[in-house]
Amino acid sequence: MWLKRALISIIFLPIFGFVGWYSINFLPHLKALHAIEAEGRTILGGSEDSIYPYALAAEGQKGIRIYAIQNLYVARILKAKRQKMLWWRIHNILWYFVSFLHFNDKEIFHIWAVYAPYENGRGLAKSANYYFNKDLASLNPKEIASIVVVVKSPSLYKPGGRRFQKRVTFLMEKVKTYNH
């Protein structure tokens, strides 16, 4: 009898705990998250197909999802209520896994476009304007590669620097090999 109770506790308590966390900490934000995804789709407009290969080559699909969800969590939750580092990490990981239930890879890319890259995530559109004084749709491949490189580490890959130029060239070659 005690074995049955122990098994039930081991199996069902984590499930109930996760469902409770999901209901309290994720679901209330879902409508706003879909609005952010729609904003990203609007920001990208017709340039999604030209930017996506560079983002994918630079970050990988997992990297895009991690970056998007972390920045989304920071913008939506962390700024509203301070949390200890351990709880922030746990919630962030859970948000990452739950994101697979609600968003496909392209939708996550739309969220990524809202938060990437310049000055703590002001989005690709503002980045294009800031770095090149152009709208996103008028960027050439090298300019697209440049703003995607900044996402990786704005302090490490400062535009104009040697490391930045090297990374842009590497990224452009990587995308070129994907396309051929």
FINU-771813 format. One record per residue (C-alpha): residue number from 0; residue in one letter; x, y, z. Coordinates in nm, 3 decimals, decimal comma. Example, Ala and Ser with C-alpha at 12.3 -4.5 7.8 and 13.67 -1.06 7.14 Angstrom:
seq=0 | type=A | u=1,230 | v=-0,450 | w=0,780
seq=1 | type=S | u=1,367 | v=-0,106 | w=0,714
***
This chain:
seq=0 | type=M | u=0,000 | v=0,000 | w=0,000
seq=1 | type=W | u=0,281 | v=0,244 | w=0,087
seq=2 | type=L | u=0,452 | v=0,162 | w=-0,246
seq=3 | type=K | u=0,138 | v=0,257 | w=-0,433
seq=4 | type=R | u=0,120 | v=0,592 | w=-0,247
seq=5 | type=A | u=0,487 | v=0,659 | w=-0,310
seq=6 | type=L | u=0,449 | v=0,591 | w=-0,682
seq=7 | type=I | u=0,143 | v=0,812 | w=-0,700
seq=8 | type=S | u=0,335 | v=1,089 | w=-0,522
seq=9 | type=I | u=0,638 | v=1,052 | w=-0,745
seq=10 | type=I | u=0,433 | v=1,054 | w=-1,064
seq=11 | type=F | u=0,136 | v=1,281 | w=-0,999
seq=12 | type=L | u=0,273 | v=1,551 | w=-0,769
seq=13 | type=P | u=0,520 | v=1,684 | w=-1,030
seq=14 | type=I | u=0,249 | v=1,672 | w=-1,296
seq=15 | type=F | u=0,004 | v=1,862 | w=-1,078
seq=16 | type=G | u=0,279 | v=2,105 | w=-0,981
seq=17 | type=F | u=0,364 | v=2,171 | w=-1,344
seq=18 | type=V | u=-0,002 | v=2,215 | w=-1,442
seq=19 | type=G | u=-0,045 | v=2,458 | w=-1,154
seq=20 | type=W | u=0,266 | v=2,653 | w=-1,253
seq=21 | type=Y | u=0,152 | v=2,657 | w=-1,617
seq=22 | type=S | u=-0,193 | v=2,788 | w=-1,521
seq=23 | type=I | u=-0,059 | v=3,060 | w=-1,294
seq=24 | type=N | u=0,269 | v=3,166 | w=-1,459
seq=25 | type=F | u=0,224 | v=3,114 | w=-1,833
seq=26 | type=L | u=-0,137 | v=3,101 | w=-1,946
seq=27 | type=P | u=-0,228 | v=3,452 | w=-1,822
seq=28 | type=H | u=0,038 | v=3,591 | w=-2,060
seq=29 | type=L | u=-0,057 | v=3,389 | w=-2,366
seq=30 | type=K | u=-0,274 | v=3,654 | w=-2,532
seq=31 | type=A | u=0,001 | v=3,915 | w=-2,493
seq=32 | type=L | u=0,259 | v=3,670 | w=-2,626
seq=33 | type=H | u=0,052 | v=3,613 | w=-2,938
seq=34 | type=A | u=0,025 | v=3,991 | w=-2,980
seq=35 | type=I | u=0,406 | v=4,017 | w=-2,960
seq=36 | type=E | u=0,437 | v=3,741 | w=-3,221
seq=37 | type=A | u=0,198 | v=3,933 | w=-3,449
seq=38 | type=E | u=0,405 | v=4,249 | w=-3,394
seq=39 | type=G | u=0,715 | v=4,058 | w=-3,503
seq=40 | type=R | u=0,538 | v=3,933 | w=-3,815
seq=41 | type=T | u=0,448 | v=4,294 | w=-3,895
seq=42 | type=I | u=0,802 | v=4,417 | w=-3,827
seq=43 | type=L | u=0,948 | v=4,157 | w=-4,061
seq=44 | type=G | u=0,689 | v=4,216 | w=-4,331
seq=45 | type=G | u=0,820 | v=4,095 | w=-4,664
seq=46 | type=S | u=1,177 | v=4,065 | w=-4,537
seq=47 | type=E | u=1,123 | v=3,752 | w=-4,327
seq=48 | type=D | u=1,251 | v=3,514 | w=-4,596
seq=49 | type=S | u=1,572 | v=3,713 | w=-4,646
seq=50 | type=I | u=1,649 | v=3,753 | w=-4,272
seq=51 | type=Y | u=1,553 | v=3,407 | w=-4,145
seq=52 | type=P | u=1,844 | v=3,218 | w=-4,310
seq=53 | type=Y | u=2,095 | v=3,455 | w=-4,148
seq=54 | type=A | u=1,936 | v=3,422 | w=-3,806
seq=55 | type=L | u=1,923 | v=3,046 | w=-3,844
seq=56 | type=A | u=2,287 | v=3,028 | w=-3,957
seq=57 | type=A | u=2,401 | v=3,252 | w=-3,671
seq=58 | type=E | u=2,195 | v=3,120 | w=-3,384
seq=59 | type=G | u=2,039 | v=2,791 | w=-3,488
seq=60 | type=Q | u=1,674 | v=2,722 | w=-3,418
seq=61 | type=K | u=1,742 | v=2,640 | w=-3,054
seq=62 | type=G | u=1,941 | v=2,961 | w=-3,009
seq=63 | type=I | u=1,664 | v=3,170 | w=-3,165
seq=64 | type=R | u=1,408 | v=3,013 | w=-2,930
seq=65 | type=I | u=1,627 | v=3,057 | w=-2,622
seq=66 | type=Y | u=1,703 | v=3,422 | w=-2,706
seq=67 | type=A | u=1,339 | v=3,501 | w=-2,785
seq=68 | type=I | u=1,196 | v=3,335 | w=-2,475
seq=69 | type=Q | u=1,460 | v=3,478 | w=-2,239
seq=70 | type=N | u=1,404 | v=3,830 | w=-2,365
seq=71 | type=L | u=1,029 | v=3,784 | w=-2,369
seq=72 | type=Y | u=1,038 | v=3,662 | w=-2,009
seq=73 | type=V | u=1,260 | v=3,950 | w=-1,899
seq=74 | type=A | u=1,037 | v=4,207 | w=-2,070
seq=75 | type=R | u=0,703 | v=4,059 | w=-1,957
seq=76 | type=I | u=0,777 | v=3,920 | w=-1,610
seq=77 | type=L | u=1,115 | v=4,002 | w=-1,465
seq=78 | type=K | u=1,080 | v=4,378 | w=-1,500
seq=79 | type=A | u=0,738 | v=4,362 | w=-1,333
seq=80 | type=K | u=0,844 | v=4,157 | w=-1,031
seq=81 | type=R | u=1,191 | v=4,096 | w=-0,901
seq=82 | type=Q | u=1,287 | v=3,734 | w=-0,856
seq=83 | type=K | u=1,588 | v=3,559 | w=-0,713
seq=84 | type=M | u=1,826 | v=3,419 | w=-0,974
seq=85 | type=L | u=1,732 | v=3,055 | w=-0,910
seq=86 | type=W | u=1,359 | v=3,123 | w=-0,960
seq=87 | type=W | u=1,434 | v=3,330 | w=-1,268
seq=88 | type=R | u=1,629 | v=3,038 | w=-1,416
seq=89 | type=I | u=1,361 | v=2,783 | w=-1,331
seq=90 | type=H | u=1,079 | v=2,996 | w=-1,474
seq=91 | type=N | u=1,285 | v=3,077 | w=-1,782
seq=92 | type=I | u=1,350 | v=2,707 | w=-1,849
seq=93 | type=L | u=0,984 | v=2,622 | w=-1,800
seq=94 | type=W | u=0,880 | v=2,905 | w=-2,034
seq=95 | type=Y | u=1,122 | v=2,767 | w=-2,293
seq=96 | type=F | u=0,967 | v=2,419 | w=-2,281
seq=97 | type=V | u=0,610 | v=2,546 | w=-2,272
seq=98 | type=S | u=0,681 | v=2,766 | w=-2,574
seq=99 | type=F | u=0,689 | v=2,448 | w=-2,784
seq=100 | type=L | u=0,321 | v=2,392 | w=-2,700
seq=101 | type=H | u=0,209 | v=2,730 | w=-2,831
seq=102 | type=F | u=0,459 | v=2,855 | w=-3,090
seq=103 | type=N | u=0,618 | v=2,696 | w=-3,396
seq=104 | type=D | u=0,968 | v=2,791 | w=-3,513
seq=105 | type=K | u=0,853 | v=3,072 | w=-3,744
seq=106 | type=E | u=0,638 | v=3,226 | w=-3,470
seq=107 | type=I | u=0,936 | v=3,217 | w=-3,234
seq=108 | type=F | u=1,139 | v=3,389 | w=-3,505
seq=109 | type=H | u=0,875 | v=3,665 | w=-3,511
seq=110 | type=I | u=0,918 | v=3,710 | w=-3,134
seq=111 | type=W | u=1,296 | v=3,709 | w=-3,181
seq=112 | type=A | u=1,257 | v=3,993 | w=-3,434
seq=113 | type=V | u=1,079 | v=4,205 | w=-3,172
seq=114 | type=Y | u=1,354 | v=4,168 | w=-2,910
seq=115 | type=A | u=1,669 | v=4,144 | w=-3,120
seq=116 | type=P | u=1,928 | v=4,299 | w=-3,127
seq=117 | type=Y | u=2,031 | v=4,655 | w=-3,054
seq=118 | type=E | u=2,037 | v=4,799 | w=-2,702
seq=119 | type=N | u=1,874 | v=4,525 | w=-2,500
seq=120 | type=G | u=1,626 | v=4,418 | w=-2,758
seq=121 | type=R | u=1,457 | v=4,701 | w=-2,936
seq=122 | type=G | u=1,391 | v=4,491 | w=-3,241
seq=123 | type=L | u=1,524 | v=4,439 | w=-3,588
seq=124 | type=A | u=1,339 | v=4,735 | w=-3,738
seq=125 | type=K | u=1,494 | v=4,985 | w=-3,496
seq=126 | type=S | u=1,828 | v=4,814 | w=-3,539
seq=127 | type=A | u=1,815 | v=4,858 | w=-3,918
seq=128 | type=N | u=1,728 | v=5,222 | w=-3,871
seq=129 | type=Y | u=1,995 | v=5,277 | w=-3,605
seq=130 | type=Y | u=2,285 | v=5,108 | w=-3,785
seq=131 | type=F | u=2,199 | v=5,178 | w=-4,150
seq=132 | type=N | u=1,934 | v=5,449 | w=-4,150
seq=133 | type=K | u=1,712 | v=5,216 | w=-4,357
seq=134 | type=D | u=1,396 | v=5,022 | w=-4,307
seq=135 | type=L | u=1,429 | v=4,648 | w=-4,265
seq=136 | type=A | u=1,300 | v=4,560 | w=-4,612
seq=137 | type=S | u=1,571 | v=4,765 | w=-4,786
seq=138 | type=L | u=1,872 | v=4,602 | w=-4,622
seq=139 | type=N | u=2,116 | v=4,418 | w=-4,844
seq=140 | type=P | u=2,257 | v=4,076 | w=-4,742
seq=141 | type=K | u=2,568 | v=4,219 | w=-4,576
seq=142 | type=E | u=2,357 | v=4,461 | w=-4,370
seq=143 | type=I | u=2,123 | v=4,178 | w=-4,269
seq=144 | type=A | u=2,421 | v=3,970 | w=-4,163
seq=145 | type=S | u=2,552 | v=4,269 | w=-3,967
seq=146 | type=I | u=2,242 | v=4,320 | w=-3,755
seq=147 | type=V | u=2,215 | v=3,944 | w=-3,695
seq=148 | type=V | u=2,577 | v=3,934 | w=-3,579
seq=149 | type=V | u=2,507 | v=4,205 | w=-3,321
seq=150 | type=V | u=2,244 | v=3,979 | w=-3,161
seq=151 | type=K | u=2,507 | v=3,727 | w=-3,059
seq=152 | type=S | u=2,689 | v=3,975 | w=-2,838
seq=153 | type=P | u=2,656 | v=4,350 | w=-2,891
seq=154 | type=S | u=2,960 | v=4,422 | w=-2,677
seq=155 | type=L | u=3,175 | v=4,152 | w=-2,840
seq=156 | type=Y | u=3,070 | v=4,226 | w=-3,199
seq=157 | type=K | u=3,065 | v=4,603 | w=-3,210
seq=158 | type=P | u=2,992 | v=4,725 | w=-3,563
seq=159 | type=G | u=3,306 | v=4,828 | w=-3,745
seq=160 | type=G | u=3,540 | v=4,623 | w=-3,527
seq=161 | type=R | u=3,768 | v=4,350 | w=-3,654
seq=162 | type=R | u=3,581 | v=4,071 | w=-3,474
seq=163 | type=F | u=3,253 | v=4,205 | w=-3,610
seq=164 | type=Q | u=3,379 | v=4,209 | w=-3,971
seq=165 | type=K | u=3,515 | v=3,857 | w=-3,936
seq=166 | type=R | u=3,185 | v=3,728 | w=-3,799
seq=167 | type=V | u=2,981 | v=3,901 | w=-4,073
seq=168 | type=T | u=3,202 | v=3,746 | w=-4,343
seq=169 | type=F | u=3,175 | v=3,404 | w=-4,177
seq=170 | type=L | u=2,797 | v=3,432 | w=-4,153
seq=171 | type=M | u=2,758 | v=3,540 | w=-4,515
seq=172 | type=E | u=2,969 | v=3,243 | w=-4,630
seq=173 | type=K | u=2,769 | v=3,007 | w=-4,411
seq=174 | type=V | u=2,438 | v=3,128 | w=-4,558
seq=175 | type=K | u=2,582 | v=3,109 | w=-4,908
seq=176 | type=T | u=2,673 | v=2,741 | w=-4,856
seq=177 | type=Y | u=2,320 | v=2,670 | w=-4,728
seq=178 | type=N | u=2,168 | v=2,825 | w=-5,040
seq=179 | type=H | u=2,386 | v=2,626 | w=-5,282
***
